[in-house]
Amino acid sequence: METAKAVSNQEENVIETNTEVILQYRNYEVNMDDVTKRVKAHYIAKGYQADSIENMQIYVKPEDFTAYYVINDGVVGKVNLF
């Protein structure tokens, strides 16, 4: 059984890698980083400041071709996925 110190040491030794998450649905494909950028742009277009984002949840619903979001536990919206 690993101790908390051993687990902590393993986490420190993790090498950062570039990760790209792609959602594929039917004949469509979208990079999730692009969806995040669209959500932020939509938030800013609503009149909010980009630096006011404290937390953000994005809910992807490919069957609706939509990403729904909640920013700062109160601002809600949606953007097209594809």
N, C-alpha and C positions, 0 to 999 in steps of 0.2 A: 504494500500500500504506500502510495506516495505521500510525502509530507507536504504541508503548505509551502515550506521553503523550497523544496525541490520543484514544485509546480511553478512557483514564482520565478525561479532561475530559468526554467524552460521557456516561460513567456518572454523573458528578457532576451533570449537567444533567437527569437523568431525573426526571420529576415522579411522585411517589407517587400511585397511584390505588387506589381501593377495588375489589378484585377478588372476585368471588363465583364459586366453582366448583360447578356443579351436575352430579351424575351422573344420567343418565336411563337406565333399563333397563326394557324392556317398558312396563308402565303405571305404573312407580314413578319417584320422583324424590327425591333427597336432596341437601342442601347439605353439601359436604365439611367445612365448618367445624363443622357439627353432629356429624359423624362424629368429628372430632378431639376435640370436647368429650365425647362418649360414651366414647371411648378413655381420656381422662384420668380421667373419673369412675369407669370400671371399674378403672383402676389404683389409684386412691385407695380404692375399696371393697375391694381386696385387702389394704389396710393400709399402703400406701406413702404417703409425703408428696408433695404436688404439687410442692414446690420441689426434690425430689430428681431430677426429670427433667432429664437432661443431653442425651439425644438420643432421638428417636422415629421409627420407620419404620412406616407404615401401608400395608398391602397390601390393595387393594380387589378383591374377587372377586364381582362382581354376580350371576354365575350361581349362587352359593351363598348370595346375600343376606347376605354376611358381609364384615366388615373385620377382617383379622388384624393384630396389631401386635407390635412388639418395642420395648421401652423399655430404655434404658441397656445395650444389647447382651446382655440376659439375661432380662428379664421378658417373657413372651409371653402373649398372650391373644387373644380375639376378641369382637366385638360385632356385633349385628345391624345391617344397613345401613338397612333400611326399617322 
